Amino acid sequence: MQISTKFFGDIIIQEENIIYFNEGIPGLDEYKRFVILDIEDTNLKCLQSIDEREIAFLIINPWDYFKDYEIELTDEEVNYLGIKDYKDVIVYNVVTVRKDKITVNLLAPIVININNMNAKQIILNEKKYNIRQEIPCLF
């Protein structure tokens, strides 16, 4: 399937790689289908909307930078995503690049069940995490 992307132009993706946010992403409820694209020579990835080329987020695997990062899903979240085993889960966090610093939102991880490709952005109750946690240079 061909899609238009914000950073990569028109590309071909495999339909089995489509990630479904059945409730959308908070603030972008109408966009439900996304794909993760690798950004060459970095640990960054791009979470790209399939339906709107301008909707794209830089994301990282949090454990590449925060070894002690922990999330705990509620039973409701586990059931909603259809998670049977923790090995079925991939977690990413959204990165924001500002003129003077790069931050990552550790308070609202994106959780993906790789077996059914269902995803949800979870809001953690952990006070130890920040929505604008500074991160070392990614580039």
N, C-alpha and C positions, 0 to 999 in steps of 0.2 A: 504494500500500500504506500502511496506517495503522500508525504505531508510537507507543509511549508513550516520552516522553523525560524526562530528569531536570530540565531547565531550561525546556523549551518546552511541556510538556503533551503532549497527543495531536496529532500532525501527520501529514500525508500526504507521502510521499516517492515518488520515481520509482525503480522497481527497477533501472534502469540506473545509478543513483547509489550502489548498494551496493558497498562496498569489502570485499574478502575477505582476511582474514588466515588463510591456510590452516593455519598452526600456532598461531593465536591470538596474543595479545600476551603477552610474558613475564609470568608470574604470573596470567594470565587465559586460560589455554590453551583453555578450553571456549567462549569467546566469539569467534566467527570473522567475524561480519557486522557492519559498522559503516557509518555515513554521516557525512559532514561537513556541519555546519550553520553558517551564518554567524551571527555575533553582531553585531547592528545597531550602527552607528556606532563600531566598533572594528576593529582588525587581528586580533582574536581569532576563532577558530573553535572549534567543539565537535565532537569525535570521539565520536559517540554509538553505543553498542551498539544493534543492532536487537532483540536477544533479551533484554536486561536493562536496563530503564529507568534503574537506579541506576549503571550503568557508563557514565561520560562523562568525557572529558578536555578541558581547555582546551588548544588548540594554536595555534602561530603559524608563519608562514613565517619561517625563521631569518634570511633576507637582508633582511627589513624592519628588523632590529635589529643584525645582525652581518654587515656587508658582506664581510668576509674569511673567512667560514665556508666550510669545504670538507669534503666527504665523498668517500671513495673506496670504491666497492663492489668486492668480490671477483668473480672470474669466476663463482663458484658462486652468489653473490647475484644477479648479473645474469641468469644462466640460470634461477634459481628464479623470479624475477619476470617473466621473458620480455621483458626490456628489449632493444629493437633500436636505440634512439637515445636519447641523453640528453634530447631534447625530450619524450620520453614519460614523464618522471619528475617527480613533485611530491614535495617534502620538507617535512615538518612536524616540530616539536619540541613536547614536552609542557611545559606551564606549570604551576607550582605557586604558588598564592596563599597566603601566610602572613600572619599578623597584622602582622608588621613588615617584610616584603619580598616581592617577586615574583621567582621564579627560573624558569629554563628548563633543561631537560636537553639539553645540546648533545652529550652523549656517546652518546645512543641515539636517533637520528632515526627517524622513520617515513617509509619510502620507498614511494611508490605509483606503479605503472605505470598511467597513465590510459587506455591502450589496452585492457587486459584487467581492470582494477580489482583486480589482485592487489597485496597490500601486505605489508610486513614491518617490524618494528622492528629496526633494525640496531644492533649494539653496535660502536662504533668503537674502534680500537686507539690512537687519537690521545691522547697525554698532555696536549696543549694545551687540551683541552676538559674541561668540568666538568659534573657532573650537577646542580649547583645554581648555575648561573651567574646572578648578579643581572642583572636587566633593568630598564630605565627604566619608569616608570609606563605601563601599557597603557591606562588608562581616562581 
